[in-house]
Amino acid sequence: MLDQKTIEIIKSTVPVLEQHGETITTRFYQLMFGNHPELLNIFNHANQKQGRQQKALAGTVYAAAMYIDNLAAILPVVKQIAHKHRSLGIKPEHYPIVGKHLLMAIKEVLGDAATDEIINAWAEAYNVIADAFISVEAEMYDEAAHQQGGWSGFRSFIVDRKIVESDVITSFYLKPEDHREIAGFTPGQYISLKLEIESETYTHIRQYSLSDAPGKDYYRISVKKEAGTANPDGMVSNYLHDQVNEGDILQVSAPAGDFVLDTNKETPVVLLSGGVGLTPMMSMLKTVVEVQPERKVTFVHAAANSKVHALRNEVEELSALEQVNSFVFYDSPTVEDRLNKRFDVEGFITREWLQDHVSTRDADFYFCGPVPFMKAINRALKDLGVNESRIHFEFFGPKGNLE
């Protein structure tokens, strides 16, 4: 436990962290990777390059400082990050390295303002925060390894099938090389793939949402091919699309993630997706149909047009069921899309459309997609008076801000 003086010192740094947080975390990663380049085998290079990881870490450090006297308040954030850490293979021995370089960055960026008193207080606070993460992650590692069909670390899976779903999205059906049972998962969760790409010095680990219902003898991921190979995200997705074939072996983590469908509830569920954000929504939709046949579900998907609209046939088949109602939005429909009436609404999902077509009174809302899409949906639902407890969303990558 931290003493009151240490807590007061940490809280006094909150305004400074709000102002300089991203500068500190940017310098932190530069220092840490400079001294420990082997950690580039774990961290997402694309998120580093785009600044998303720096911004996310700055937000976490800021929240930790603000709630240093009540860390239970940020436990949901700790658990969300811990899921990611477990899927990546972050271990207790990594935390002292992170702490050392974080303190170095604070000292360097703040200069004389970072007194010995402040640095010592943050060293104490970091140890408390690190212990919280290590404790939560230890439970997650244990559960992943000892659950039925579970394992620790990464396990070899064969690409059993590779199916082109659209011009930009391809599905990979993965079965364990050892032919043994695989762990179940909750719809909405993801797996990590650890890839060794020829000509790359370091391994690349990426998380991909599971796009089918649990209970199968395979995992399915549906991956969007990002434009260009100059950025790390494009390099990895292009590698999967262009170089990975049926019969190849991939290294896969046990499923993880806290963005999950609550199947204990019977309330109507509304699933809203933009682009490749439909992947966790597909798992949720198929699960509701399989295990909750009385539960009403509305599936709303937005895409540019039919060329990039994946898994359309699966949704159409399920839409024949009385419990399922689905809508398709295209913002750039092709001539053929219009002629063949392949979509329901031209344009974007709006607050007015939701108000007219979706009952917001008691439904639970789940959404995923590009950040601008999620910001618009989040704002629309709040404007319609939907309680935050019924609004659930997932970022692809580090946690961001929808406000």
Secondary structure, DSSP 8 states (H G I E B T S, - for coil): ---HHHHHHHHHTHHHHHHHHHHHHHHHHHHHHHH-GGGGGTS-HHHHHHTHHHHHHHHHHHHHHHTTT-GGGGHHHHHHHHHHHHHHT--TTHHHHHHHHHHHHHHHHHGGGS-HHHHHHHHHHHHHHHHHHHHHHHHHHHHHHHSTT--SSEEEEEEEEEEE-SSSEEEEEEEETT--------TT-EEEEEE--TT-SS-EEEEEEB-S-SSSSSEEEEEE--S-SSSHHHHHHHHHHHH--TT-EEEEE--B-S----TT--S-EEEEEEGGGHHHHHHHHHHHHHH-TTS-EEEEEEES-GGG--SHHHHHHHHTSTTEEEEEEESS--HHHHHTT--SEES---HHHHHHHS--SS-EEEEES-HHHHHHHHHHHHHTT--GGGEEEE-SSS-----
